[in-house]
Amino acid sequence: MGREKYSYYEYKIQRRVVKKEGYDYKIYGAACYPYDDGIIESDEYYDTEKQARDAVIKHIDLLESGGE
């Protein structure tokens, strides 16, 4: 899966296999504390791609409202 865009951020949903198949995400943005390399990785694995996409959109909304 390639990069997608939501608002001002690009993100990528990735299929992973860690004990079981699941999905996680990475958000690509400007380098800033606490994400000095500009990449924010999900803290969780999701059962479906849709769950991961919903989570990354909520995370981006949180970032844009001043949260982490």
mmCIF file as Biopython writes it, N, C-alpha, C and O atoms, coordinates in Angstrom:
data_model
#
loop_
_atom_site.group_PDB
_atom_site.id
_atom_site.type_symbol
_atom_site.label_atom_id
_atom_site.label_alt_id
_atom_site.label_comp_id
_atom_site.label_asym_id
_atom_site.label_entity_id
_atom_site.label_seq_id
_atom_site.pdbx_PDB_ins_code
_atom_site.Cartn_x
_atom_site.Cartn_y
_atom_site.Cartn_z
_atom_site.occupancy
_atom_site.B_iso_or_equiv
_atom_site.auth_seq_id
_atom_site.auth_asym_id
_atom_site.pdbx_PDB_model_num
ATOM 1   N N  . MET A ? 1  ? 0.829   -1.168  0.000  1.0 0.0 1  A 1 
ATOM 2   C CA . MET A ? 1  ? 0.000   0.000   0.000  1.0 0.0 1  A 1 
ATOM 3   C C  . MET A ? 1  ? 0.879   1.238   0.000  1.0 0.0 1  A 1 
ATOM 4   O O  . MET A ? 1  ? 1.876   1.298   0.719  1.0 0.0 1  A 1 
ATOM 5   N N  . GLY A ? 2  ? 0.517   2.209   -0.792 1.0 0.0 2  A 1 
ATOM 6   C CA . GLY A ? 2  ? 1.284   3.430   -0.881 1.0 0.0 2  A 1 
ATOM 7   C C  . GLY A ? 2  ? 0.822   4.475   0.113  1.0 0.0 2  A 1 
ATOM 8   O O  . GLY A ? 2  ? -0.092  4.253   0.907  1.0 0.0 2  A 1 
ATOM 9   N N  . ARG A ? 3  ? 1.467   5.601   0.049  1.0 0.0 3  A 1 
ATOM 10  C CA . ARG A ? 3  ? 1.092   6.714   0.928  1.0 0.0 3  A 1 
ATOM 11  C C  . ARG A ? 3  ? -0.244  7.297   0.491  1.0 0.0 3  A 1 
ATOM 12  O O  . ARG A ? 3  ? -0.564  7.354   -0.696 1.0 0.0 3  A 1 
ATOM 13  N N  . GLU A ? 4  ? -1.008  7.726   1.478  1.0 0.0 4  A 1 
ATOM 14  C CA . GLU A ? 4  ? -2.274  8.398   1.241  1.0 0.0 4  A 1 
ATOM 15  C C  . GLU A ? 4  ? -2.204  9.744   1.947  1.0 0.0 4  A 1 
ATOM 16  O O  . GLU A ? 4  ? -1.279  9.990   2.721  1.0 0.0 4  A 1 
ATOM 17  N N  . LYS A ? 5  ? -3.166  10.610  1.691  1.0 0.0 5  A 1 
ATOM 18  C CA . LYS A ? 5  ? -3.133  11.941  2.296  1.0 0.0 5  A 1 
ATOM 19  C C  . LYS A ? 5  ? -4.467  12.226  2.968  1.0 0.0 5  A 1 
ATOM 20  O O  . LYS A ? 5  ? -5.537  11.925  2.438  1.0 0.0 5  A 1 
ATOM 21  N N  . TYR A ? 6  ? -4.366  12.822  4.161  1.0 0.0 6  A 1 
ATOM 22  C CA . TYR A ? 6  ? -5.525  13.327  4.883  1.0 0.0 6  A 1 
ATOM 23  C C  . TYR A ? 6  ? -5.124  14.672  5.457  1.0 0.0 6  A 1 
ATOM 24  O O  . TYR A ? 6  ? -4.138  14.761  6.189  1.0 0.0 6  A 1 
ATOM 25  N N  . SER A ? 7  ? -5.856  15.700  5.145  1.0 0.0 7  A 1 
ATOM 26  C CA . SER A ? 7  ? -5.560  17.058  5.574  1.0 0.0 7  A 1 
ATOM 27  C C  . SER A ? 7  ? -4.150  17.427  5.112  1.0 0.0 7  A 1 
ATOM 28  O O  . SER A ? 7  ? -3.861  17.338  3.918  1.0 0.0 7  A 1 
ATOM 29  N N  . TYR A ? 8  ? -3.279  17.832  6.012  1.0 0.0 8  A 1 
ATOM 30  C CA . TYR A ? 8  ? -1.922  18.230  5.626  1.0 0.0 8  A 1 
ATOM 31  C C  . TYR A ? 8  ? -0.894  17.112  5.805  1.0 0.0 8  A 1 
ATOM 32  O O  . TYR A ? 8  ? 0.298   17.328  5.587  1.0 0.0 8  A 1 
ATOM 33  N N  . TYR A ? 9  ? -1.339  15.942  6.192  1.0 0.0 9  A 1 
ATOM 34  C CA . TYR A ? 9  ? -0.416  14.849  6.498  1.0 0.0 9  A 1 
ATOM 35  C C  . TYR A ? 9  ? -0.537  13.713  5.488  1.0 0.0 9  A 1 
ATOM 36  O O  . TYR A ? 9  ? -1.618  13.434  4.969  1.0 0.0 9  A 1 
ATOM 37  N N  . GLU A ? 10 ? 0.569   13.081  5.227  1.0 0.0 10 A 1 
ATOM 38  C CA . GLU A ? 10 ? 0.569   11.833  4.466  1.0 0.0 10 A 1 
ATOM 39  C C  . GLU A ? 10 ? 0.688   10.697  5.464  1.0 0.0 10 A 1 
ATOM 40  O O  . GLU A ? 10 ? 1.315   10.838  6.514  1.0 0.0 10 A 1 
ATOM 41  N N  . TYR A ? 11 ? 0.078   9.566   5.124  1.0 0.0 11 A 1 
ATOM 42  C CA . TYR A ? 11 ? 0.175   8.397   5.990  1.0 0.0 11 A 1 
ATOM 43  C C  . TYR A ? 11 ? 0.200   7.144   5.140  1.0 0.0 11 A 1 
ATOM 44  O O  . TYR A ? 11 ? -0.115  7.166   3.950  1.0 0.0 11 A 1 
ATOM 45  N N  . LYS A ? 12 ? 0.583   6.052   5.782  1.0 0.0 12 A 1 
ATOM 46  C CA . LYS A ? 12 ? 0.666   4.764   5.101  1.0 0.0 12 A 1 
ATOM 47  C C  . LYS A ? 12 ? 0.129   3.697   6.037  1.0 0.0 12 A 1 
ATOM 48  O O  . LYS A ? 12 ? 0.561   3.585   7.184  1.0 0.0 12 A 1 
ATOM 49  N N  . ILE A ? 13 ? -0.822  2.910   5.533  1.0 0.0 13 A 1 
ATOM 50  C CA . ILE A ? 13 ? -1.338  1.755   6.263  1.0 0.0 13 A 1 
ATOM 51  C C  . ILE A ? 13 ? -0.485  0.563   5.851  1.0 0.0 13 A 1 
ATOM 52  O O  . ILE A ? 13 ? -0.234  0.357   4.663  1.0 0.0 13 A 1 
ATOM 53  N N  . GLN A ? 14 ? -0.040  -0.219  6.822  1.0 0.0 14 A 1 
ATOM 54  C CA . GLN A ? 14 ? 0.841   -1.356  6.534  1.0 0.0 14 A 1 
ATOM 55  C C  . GLN A ? 14 ? 0.261   -2.644  7.099  1.0 0.0 14 A 1 
ATOM 56  O O  . GLN A ? 14 ? -0.259  -2.660  8.215  1.0 0.0 14 A 1 
ATOM 57  N N  . ARG A ? 15 ? 0.348   -3.704  6.341  1.0 0.0 15 A 1 
ATOM 58  C CA . ARG A ? 15 ? -0.054  -5.025  6.823  1.0 0.0 15 A 1 
ATOM 59  C C  . ARG A ? 15 ? 1.137   -5.624  7.544  1.0 0.0 15 A 1 
ATOM 60  O O  . ARG A ? 15 ? 2.241   -5.651  7.001  1.0 0.0 15 A 1 
ATOM 61  N N  . ARG A ? 16 ? 0.931   -6.099  8.749  1.0 0.0 16 A 1 
ATOM 62  C CA . ARG A ? 16 ? 2.005   -6.673  9.563  1.0 0.0 16 A 1 
ATOM 63  C C  . ARG A ? 16 ? 1.584   -8.033  10.086 1.0 0.0 16 A 1 
ATOM 64  O O  . ARG A ? 16 ? 0.395   -8.309  10.246 1.0 0.0 16 A 1 
ATOM 65  N N  . VAL A ? 17 ? 2.552   -8.864  10.347 1.0 0.0 17 A 1 
ATOM 66  C CA . VAL A ? 17 ? 2.284   -10.147 10.984 1.0 0.0 17 A 1 
ATOM 67  C C  . VAL A ? 17 ? 3.140   -10.217 12.242 1.0 0.0 17 A 1 
ATOM 68  O O  . VAL A ? 17 ? 4.351   -10.425 12.170 1.0 0.0 17 A 1 
ATOM 69  N N  . VAL A ? 18 ? 2.506   -10.043 13.385 1.0 0.0 18 A 1 
ATOM 70  C CA . VAL A ? 18 ? 3.162   -10.149 14.689 1.0 0.0 18 A 1 
ATOM 71  C C  . VAL A ? 18 ? 2.269   -11.064 15.514 1.0 0.0 18 A 1 
ATOM 72  O O  . VAL A ? 18 ? 1.273   -10.619 16.084 1.0 0.0 18 A 1 
ATOM 73  N N  . LYS A ? 19 ? 2.618   -12.307 15.576 1.0 0.0 19 A 1 
ATOM 74  C CA . LYS A ? 19 ? 1.821   -13.367 16.204 1.0 0.0 19 A 1 
ATOM 75  C C  . LYS A ? 19 ? 0.541   -13.644 15.416 1.0 0.0 19 A 1 
ATOM 76  O O  . LYS A ? 19 ? 0.113   -14.793 15.313 1.0 0.0 19 A 1 
ATOM 77  N N  . LYS A ? 20 ? -0.065  -12.608 14.866 1.0 0.0 20 A 1 
ATOM 78  C CA . LYS A ? 20 ? -1.222  -12.765 13.986 1.0 0.0 20 A 1 
ATOM 79  C C  . LYS A ? 20 ? -1.208  -11.612 12.995 1.0 0.0 20 A 1 
ATOM 80  O O  . LYS A ? 20 ? -0.532  -10.608 13.216 1.0 0.0 20 A 1 
ATOM 81  N N  . GLU A ? 21 ? -1.945  -11.752 11.916 1.0 0.0 21 A 1 
ATOM 82  C CA . GLU A ? 21 ? -1.979  -10.702 10.909 1.0 0.0 21 A 1 
ATOM 83  C C  . GLU A ? 21 ? -2.736  -9.492  11.427 1.0 0.0 21 A 1 
ATOM 84  O O  . GLU A ? 21 ? -3.752  -9.640  12.107 1.0 0.0 21 A 1 
ATOM 85  N N  . GLY A ? 22 ? -2.258  -8.306  11.115 1.0 0.0 22 A 1 
ATOM 86  C CA . GLY A ? 22 ? -2.913  -7.078  11.528 1.0 0.0 22 A 1 
ATOM 87  C C  . GLY A ? 22 ? -2.381  -5.911  10.731 1.0 0.0 22 A 1 
ATOM 88  O O  . GLY A ? 22 ? -1.613  -6.089  9.786  1.0 0.0 22 A 1 
ATOM 89  N N  . TYR A ? 23 ? -2.788  -4.723  11.110 1.0 0.0 23 A 1 
ATOM 90  C CA . TYR A ? 23 ? -2.405  -3.511  10.402 1.0 0.0 23 A 1 
ATOM 91  C C  . TYR A ? 23 ? -1.936  -2.459  11.394 1.0 0.0 23 A 1 
ATOM 92  O O  . TYR A ? 23 ? -2.402  -2.403  12.533 1.0 0.0 23 A 1 
ATOM 93  N N  . ASP A ? 24 ? -1.014  -1.633  10.946 1.0 0.0 24 A 1 
ATOM 94  C CA . ASP A ? 24 ? -0.622  -0.466  11.713 1.0 0.0 24 A 1 
ATOM 95  C C  . ASP A ? 24 ? -0.458  0.686   10.736 1.0 0.0 24 A 1 
ATOM 96  O O  . ASP A ? 24 ? -0.752  0.536   9.551  1.0 0.0 24 A 1 
ATOM 97  N N  . TYR A ? 25 ? 0.011   1.840   11.219 1.0 0.0 25 A 1 
ATOM 98  C CA . TYR A ? 25 ? 0.169   2.983   10.328 1.0 0.0 25 A 1 
ATOM 99  C C  . TYR A ? 25 ? 1.386   3.804   10.694 1.0 0.0 25 A 1 
ATOM 100 O O  . TYR A ? 25 ? 1.929   3.704   11.795 1.0 0.0 25 A 1 
ATOM 101 N N  . LYS A ? 26 ? 1.799   4.623   9.731  1.0 0.0 26 A 1 
ATOM 102 C CA . LYS A ? 26 ? 2.837   5.631   9.937  1.0 0.0 26 A 1 
ATOM 103 C C  . LYS A ? 26 ? 2.303   6.937   9.386  1.0 0.0 26 A 1 
ATOM 104 O O  . LYS A ? 26 ? 1.683   6.966   8.322  1.0 0.0 26 A 1 
ATOM 105 N N  . ILE A ? 27 ? 2.548   8.026   10.119 1.0 0.0 27 A 1 
ATOM 106 C CA . ILE A ? 27 ? 2.192   9.359   9.667  1.0 0.0 27 A 1 
ATOM 107 C C  . ILE A ? 27 ? 3.494   10.078  9.340  1.0 0.0 27 A 1 
ATOM 108 O O  . ILE A ? 27 ? 4.431   10.071  10.138 1.0 0.0 27 A 1 
ATOM 109 N N  . TYR A ? 28 ? 3.549   10.695  8.174  1.0 0.0 28 A 1 
ATOM 110 C CA . TYR A ? 28 ? 4.740   11.430  7.751  1.0 0.0 28 A 1 
ATOM 111 C C  . TYR A ? 28 ? 4.451   12.917  7.836  1.0 0.0 28 A 1 
ATOM 112 O O  . TYR A ? 28 ? 3.507   13.407  7.216  1.0 0.0 28 A 1 
ATOM 113 N N  . GLY A ? 29 ? 5.256   13.634  8.596  1.0 0.0 29 A 1 
ATOM 114 C CA . GLY A ? 29 ? 5.062   15.074  8.750  1.0 0.0 29 A 1 
ATOM 115 C C  . GLY A ? 29 ? 6.379   15.765  8.977  1.0 0.0 29 A 1 
ATOM 116 O O  . GLY A ? 29 ? 7.449   15.167  8.866  1.0 0.0 29 A 1 
ATOM 117 N N  . ALA A ? 30 ? 6.280   17.033  9.299  1.0 0.0 30 A 1 
ATOM 118 C CA . ALA A ? 30 ? 7.480   17.817  9.592  1.0 0.0 30 A 1 
ATOM 119 C C  . ALA A ? 30 ? 8.114   17.308  10.878 1.0 0.0 30 A 1 
ATOM 120 O O  . ALA A ? 30 ? 7.408   16.952  11.822 1.0 0.0 30 A 1 
ATOM 121 N N  . ALA A ? 31 ? 9.412   17.274  10.918 1.0 0.0 31 A 1 
ATOM 122 C CA . ALA A ? 31 ? 10.122  16.824  12.115 1.0 0.0 31 A 1 
ATOM 123 C C  . ALA A ? 31 ? 9.936   17.829  13.235 1.0 0.0 31 A 1 
ATOM 124 O O  . ALA A ? 31 ? 10.282  19.002  13.098 1.0 0.0 31 A 1 
ATOM 125 N N  . CYS A ? 32 ? 9.387   17.359  14.336 1.0 0.0 32 A 1 
ATOM 126 C CA . CYS A ? 32 ? 9.214   18.211  15.503 1.0 0.0 32 A 1 
ATOM 127 C C  . CYS A ? 32 ? 9.069   17.322  16.732 1.0 0.0 32 A 1 
ATOM 128 O O  . CYS A ? 32 ? 8.697   16.154  16.622 1.0 0.0 32 A 1 
ATOM 129 N N  . TYR A ? 33 ? 9.360   17.875  17.885 1.0 0.0 33 A 1 
ATOM 130 C CA . TYR A ? 33 ? 9.263   17.129  19.135 1.0 0.0 33 A 1 
ATOM 131 C C  . TYR A ? 33 ? 7.824   16.660  19.317 1.0 0.0 33 A 1 
ATOM 132 O O  . TYR A ? 33 ? 6.931   17.451  19.015 1.0 0.0 33 A 1 
ATOM 133 N N  . PRO A ? 34 ? 7.518   15.476  19.770 1.0 0.0 34 A 1 
ATOM 134 C CA . PRO A ? 34 ? 8.442   14.427  20.201 1.0 0.0 34 A 1 
ATOM 135 C C  . PRO A ? 34 ? 8.812   13.461  19.087 1.0 0.0 34 A 1 
ATOM 136 O O  . PRO A ? 34 ? 9.387   12.404  19.345 1.0 0.0 34 A 1 
ATOM 137 N N  . TYR A ? 35 ? 8.487   13.818  17.850 1.0 0.0 35 A 1 
ATOM 138 C CA . TYR A ? 35 ? 8.737   12.943  16.709 1.0 0.0 35 A 1 
ATOM 139 C C  . TYR A ? 35 ? 9.839   13.544  15.852 1.0 0.0 35 A 1 
ATOM 140 O O  . TYR A ? 35 ? 9.571   14.042  14.758 1.0 0.0 35 A 1 
ATOM 141 N N  . ASP A ? 36 ? 11.067  13.504  16.331 1.0 0.0 36 A 1 
ATOM 142 C CA . ASP A ? 36 ? 12.169  14.216  15.710 1.0 0.0 36 A 1 
ATOM 143 C C  . ASP A ? 36 ? 12.497  13.792  14.291 1.0 0.0 36 A 1 
ATOM 144 O O  . ASP A ? 36 ? 13.086  14.575  13.546 1.0 0.0 36 A 1 
ATOM 145 N N  . ASP A ? 37 ? 12.134  12.572  13.888 1.0 0.0 37 A 1 
ATOM 146 C CA . ASP A ? 37 ? 12.419  12.155  12.522 1.0 0.0 37 A 1 
ATOM 147 C C  . ASP A ? 37 ? 11.253  12.454  11.581 1.0 0.0 37 A 1 
ATOM 148 O O  . ASP A ? 37 ? 11.343  12.177  10.385 1.0 0.0 37 A 1 
ATOM 149 N N  . GLY A ? 38 ? 10.165  13.015  12.102 1.0 0.0 38 A 1 
ATOM 150 C CA . GLY A ? 38 ? 9.020   13.357  11.270 1.0 0.0 38 A 1 
ATOM 151 C C  . GLY A ? 38 ? 8.086   12.195  11.007 1.0 0.0 38 A 1 
ATOM 152 O O  . GLY A ? 38 ? 7.094   12.360  10.298 1.0 0.0 38 A 1 
ATOM 153 N N  . ILE A ? 39 ? 8.372   11.021  11.556 1.0 0.0 39 A 1 
ATOM 154 C CA . ILE A ? 39 ? 7.528   9.847   11.349 1.0 0.0 39 A 1 
ATOM 155 C C  . ILE A ? 39 ? 6.886   9.456   12.677 1.0 0.0 39 A 1 
ATOM 156 O O  . ILE A ? 39 ? 7.566   9.273   13.687 1.0 0.0 39 A 1 
ATOM 157 N N  . ILE A ? 40 ? 5.572   9.333   12.649 1.0 0.0 40 A 1 
ATOM 158 C CA . ILE A ? 40 ? 4.823   8.924   13.836 1.0 0.0 40 A 1 
ATOM 159 C C  . ILE A ? 40 ? 4.270   7.529   13.547 1.0 0.0 40 A 1 
ATOM 160 O O  . ILE A ? 40 ? 3.537   7.339   12.577 1.0 0.0 40 A 1 
ATOM 161 N N  . GLU A ? 41 ? 4.614   6.570   14.375 1.0 0.0 41 A 1 
ATOM 162 C CA . GLU A ? 41 ? 4.136   5.203   14.183 1.0 0.0 41 A 1 
ATOM 163 C C  . GLU A ? 41 ? 3.010   4.899   15.162 1.0 0.0 41 A 1 
ATOM 164 O O  . GLU A ? 41 ? 2.995   5.396   16.288 1.0 0.0 41 A 1 
ATOM 165 N N  . SER A ? 42 ? 2.067   4.075   14.715 1.0 0.0 42 A 1 
ATOM 166 C CA . SER A ? 42 ? 0.958   3.706   15.600 1.0 0.0 42 A 1 
ATOM 167 C C  . SER A ? 42 ? 1.477   2.886   16.769 1.0 0.0 42 A 1 
ATOM 168 O O  . SER A ? 42 ? 2.477   2.175   16.659 1.0 0.0 42 A 1 
ATOM 169 N N  . ASP A ? 43 ? 0.785   2.997   17.877 1.0 0.0 43 A 1 
ATOM 170 C CA . ASP A ? 43 ? 1.144   2.259   19.080 1.0 0.0 43 A 1 
ATOM 171 C C  . ASP A ? 43 ? 0.428   0.916   19.143 1.0 0.0 43 A 1 
ATOM 172 O O  . ASP A ? 43 ? 0.734   0.087   20.000 1.0 0.0 43 A 1 
ATOM 173 N N  . GLU A ? 44 ? -0.516  0.700   18.244 1.0 0.0 44 A 1 
ATOM 174 C CA . GLU A ? 44 ? -1.341  -0.501  18.284 1.0 0.0 44 A 1 
ATOM 175 C C  . GLU A ? 44 ? -1.362  -1.191  16.933 1.0 0.0 44 A 1 
ATOM 176 O O  . GLU A ? 44 ? -0.993  -0.613  15.910 1.0 0.0 44 A 1 
ATOM 177 N N  . TYR A ? 45 ? -1.801  -2.436  16.953 1.0 0.0 45 A 1 
ATOM 178 C CA . TYR A ? 45 ? -2.094  -3.177  15.730 1.0 0.0 45 A 1 
ATOM 179 C C  . TYR A ? 45 ? -3.602  -3.312  15.641 1.0 0.0 45 A 1 
ATOM 180 O O  . TYR A ? 45 ? -4.281  -3.476  16.655 1.0 0.0 45 A 1 
ATOM 181 N N  . TYR A ? 46 ? -4.118  -3.244  14.435 1.0 0.0 46 A 1 
ATOM 182 C CA . TYR A ? 46 ? -5.557  -3.293  14.206 1.0 0.0 46 A 1 
ATOM 183 C C  . TYR A ? 46 ? -5.904  -4.521  13.382 1.0 0.0 46 A 1 
ATOM 184 O O  . TYR A ? 46 ? -5.122  -4.960  12.539 1.0 0.0 46 A 1 
ATOM 185 N N  . ASP A ? 47 ? -7.081  -5.068  13.635 1.0 0.0 47 A 1 
ATOM 186 C CA . ASP A ? 47 ? -7.508  -6.286  12.945 1.0 0.0 47 A 1 
ATOM 187 C C  . ASP A ? 47 ? -7.780  -6.066  11.466 1.0 0.0 47 A 1 
ATOM 188 O O  . ASP A ? 47 ? -7.557  -6.963  10.653 1.0 0.0 47 A 1 
ATOM 189 N N  . THR A ? 48 ? -8.259  -4.880  11.113 1.0 0.0 48 A 1 
ATOM 190 C CA . THR A ? 48 ? -8.599  -4.614  9.712  1.0 0.0 48 A 1 
ATOM 191 C C  . THR A ? 48 ? -7.936  -3.334  9.234  1.0 0.0 48 A 1 
ATOM 192 O O  . THR A ? 48 ? -7.541  -2.480  10.028 1.0 0.0 48 A 1 
ATOM 193 N N  . GLU A ? 49 ? -7.824  -3.222  7.929  1.0 0.0 49 A 1 
ATOM 194 C CA . GLU A ? 49 ? -7.276  -2.013  7.330  1.0 0.0 49 A 1 
ATOM 195 C C  . GLU A ? 49 ? -8.179  -0.817  7.646  1.0 0.0 49 A 1 
ATOM 196 O O  . GLU A ? 49 ? -7.677  0.281   7.889  1.0 0.0 49 A 1 
ATOM 197 N N  . LYS A ? 50 ? -9.476  -1.009  7.646  1.0 0.0 50 A 1 
ATOM 198 C CA . LYS A ? 50 ? -10.422 0.072   7.955  1.0 0.0 50 A 1 
ATOM 199 C C  . LYS A ? 50 ? -10.225 0.597   9.373  1.0 0.0 50 A 1 
ATOM 200 O O  . LYS A ? 50 ? -10.264 1.808   9.593  1.0 0.0 50 A 1 
ATOM 201 N N  . GLN A ? 51 ? -10.016 -0.293  10.332 1.0 0.0 51 A 1 
ATOM 202 C CA . GLN A ? 51 ? -9.777  0.141   11.712 1.0 0.0 51 A 1 
ATOM 203 C C  . GLN A ? 51 ? -8.500  0.984   11.793 1.0 0.0 51 A 1 
ATOM 204 O O  . GLN A ? 51 ? -8.464  1.996   12.494 1.0 0.0 51 A 1 
ATOM 205 N N  . ALA A ? 52 ? -7.463  0.567   11.079 1.0 0.0 52 A 1 
ATOM 206 C CA . ALA A ? 52 ? -6.207  1.324   11.071 1.0 0.0 52 A 1 
ATOM 207 C C  . ALA A ? 52 ? -6.413  2.684   10.419 1.0 0.0 52 A 1 
ATOM 208 O O  . ALA A ? 52 ? -5.891  3.686   10.907 1.0 0.0 52 A 1 
ATOM 209 N N  . ARG A ? 53 ? -7.173  2.736   9.313  1.0 0.0 53 A 1 
ATOM 210 C CA . ARG A ? 53 ? -7.430  4.004   8.620  1.0 0.0 53 A 1 
ATOM 211 C C  . ARG A ? 53 ? -8.237  4.950   9.522  1.0 0.0 53 A 1 
ATOM 212 O O  . ARG A ? 53 ? -7.926  6.138   9.601  1.0 0.0 53 A 1 
ATOM 213 N N  . ASP A ? 54 ? -9.253  4.439   10.189 1.0 0.0 54 A 1 
ATOM 214 C CA . ASP A ? 54 ? -10.040 5.264   11.111 1.0 0.0 54 A 1 
ATOM 215 C C  . ASP A ? 54 ? -9.154  5.810   12.240 1.0 0.0 54 A 1 
ATOM 216 O O  . ASP A ? 54 ? -9.287  6.969   12.633 1.0 0.0 54 A 1 
ATOM 217 N N  . ALA A ? 55 ? -8.257  4.974   12.755 1.0 0.0 55 A 1 
ATOM 218 C CA . ALA A ? 55 ? -7.370  5.384   13.842 1.0 0.0 55 A 1 
ATOM 219 C C  . ALA A ? 55 ? -6.375  6.449   13.385 1.0 0.0 55 A 1 
ATOM 220 O O  . ALA A ? 55 ? -6.114  7.402   14.119 1.0 0.0 55 A 1 
ATOM 221 N N  . VAL A ? 56 ? -5.821  6.300   12.190 1.0 0.0 56 A 1 
ATOM 222 C CA . VAL A ? 56 ? -4.846  7.283   11.718 1.0 0.0 56 A 1 
ATOM 223 C C  . VAL A ? 56 ? -5.529  8.631   11.472 1.0 0.0 56 A 1 
ATOM 224 O O  . VAL A ? 56 ? -4.926  9.674   11.725 1.0 0.0 56 A 1 
ATOM 225 N N  . ILE A ? 57 ? -6.748  8.631   10.993 1.0 0.0 57 A 1 
ATOM 226 C CA . ILE A ? 57 ? -7.471  9.885   10.783 1.0 0.0 57 A 1 
ATOM 227 C C  . ILE A ? 57 ? -7.746  10.565  12.118 1.0 0.0 57 A 1 
ATOM 228 O O  . ILE A ? 57 ? -7.602  11.782  12.232 1.0 0.0 57 A 1 
ATOM 229 N N  . LYS A ? 58 ? -8.140  9.798   13.128 1.0 0.0 58 A 1 
ATOM 230 C CA . LYS A ? 58 ? -8.344  10.376  14.464 1.0 0.0 58 A 1 
ATOM 231 C C  . LYS A ? 58 ? -7.034  10.930  15.023 1.0 0.0 58 A 1 
ATOM 232 O O  . LYS A ? 58 ? -7.025  11.987  15.654 1.0 0.0 58 A 1 
ATOM 233 N N  . HIS A ? 59 ? -5.927  10.217  14.793 1.0 0.0 59 A 1 
ATOM 234 C CA . HIS A ? 59 ? -4.615  10.657  15.273 1.0 0.0 59 A 1 
ATOM 235 C C  . HIS A ? 59 ? -4.218  11.975  14.595 1.0 0.0 59 A 1 
ATOM 236 O O  . HIS A ? 59 ? -3.718  12.885  15.257 1.0 0.0 59 A 1 
ATOM 237 N N  . ILE A ? 60 ? -4.437  12.078  13.292 1.0 0.0 60 A 1 
ATOM 238 C CA . ILE A ? 60 ? -4.114  13.314  12.570 1.0 0.0 60 A 1 
ATOM 239 C C  . ILE A ? 60 ? -4.980  14.460  13.084 1.0 0.0 60 A 1 
ATOM 240 O O  . ILE A ? 60 ? -4.485  15.570  13.281 1.0 0.0 60 A 1 
ATOM 241 N N  . ASP A ? 61 ? -6.266  14.199  13.301 1.0 0.0 61 A 1 
ATOM 242 C CA . ASP A ? 61 ? -7.141  15.246  13.856 1.0 0.0 61 A 1 
ATOM 243 C C  . ASP A ? 61 ? -6.624  15.716  15.217 1.0 0.0 61 A 1 
ATOM 244 O O  . ASP A ? 61 ? -6.649  16.910  15.513 1.0 0.0 61 A 1 
ATOM 245 N N  . LEU A ? 62 ? -6.162  14.787  16.037 1.0 0.0 62 A 1 
ATOM 246 C CA . LEU A ? 62 ? -5.601  15.131  17.335 1.0 0.0 62 A 1 
ATOM 247 C C  . LEU A ? 62 ? -4.343  15.992  17.189 1.0 0.0 62 A 1 
ATOM 248 O O  . LEU A ? 62 ? -4.179  16.982  17.903 1.0 0.0 62 A 1 
ATOM 249 N N  . LEU A ? 63 ? -3.453  15.613  16.260 1.0 0.0 63 A 1 
ATOM 250 C CA . LEU A ? 63 ? -2.245  16.403  16.018 1.0 0.0 63 A 1 
ATOM 251 C C  . LEU A ? 63 ? -2.590  17.825  15.600 1.0 0.0 63 A 1 
ATOM 252 O O  . LEU A ? 63 ? -1.964  18.784  16.053 1.0 0.0 63 A 1 
ATOM 253 N N  . GLU A ? 64 ? -3.585  17.956  14.736 1.0 0.0 64 A 1 
ATOM 254 C CA . GLU A ? 64 ? -3.937  19.275  14.231 1.0 0.0 64 A 1 
ATOM 255 C C  . GLU A ? 64 ? -4.639  20.138  15.279 1.0 0.0 64 A 1 
ATOM 256 O O  . GLU A ? 64 ? -4.697  21.360  15.142 1.0 0.0 64 A 1 
ATOM 257 N N  . SER A ? 65 ? -5.169  19.509  16.319 1.0 0.0 65 A 1 
ATOM 258 C CA . SER A ? 65 ? -5.810  20.287  17.377 1.0 0.0 65 A 1 
ATOM 259 C C  . SER A ? 65 ? -4.842  20.559  18.534 1.0 0.0 65 A 1 
ATOM 260 O O  . SER A ? 65 ? -5.245  21.072  19.578 1.0 0.0 65 A 1 
ATOM 261 N N  . GLY A ? 66 ? -3.561  20.211  18.343 1.0 0.0 66 A 1 
ATOM 262 C CA . GLY A ? 66 ? -2.543  20.521  19.327 1.0 0.0 66 A 1 
ATOM 263 C C  . GLY A ? 66 ? -2.169  19.366  20.245 1.0 0.0 66 A 1 
ATOM 264 O O  . GLY A ? 66 ? -1.367  19.550  21.161 1.0 0.0 66 A 1 
ATOM 265 N N  . GLY A ? 67 ? -2.727  18.189  20.026 1.0 0.0 67 A 1 
ATOM 266 C CA . GLY A ? 67 ? -2.383  17.026  20.833 1.0 0.0 67 A 1 
ATOM 267 C C  . GLY A ? 67 ? -1.208  16.267  20.249 1.0 0.0 67 A 1 
ATOM 268 O O  . GLY A ? 67 ? -0.623  16.671  19.244 1.0 0.0 67 A 1 
ATOM 269 N N  . GLU A ? 68 ? -0.879  15.177  20.886 1.0 0.0 68 A 1 
ATOM 270 C CA . GLU A ? 68 ? 0.216   14.339  20.398 1.0 0.0 68 A 1 
ATOM 271 C C  . GLU A ? 68 ? -0.390  13.143  19.764 1.0 0.0 68 A 1 
ATOM 272 O O  . GLU A ? 68 ? 0.330   12.275  19.271 1.0 0.0 68 A 1 
#
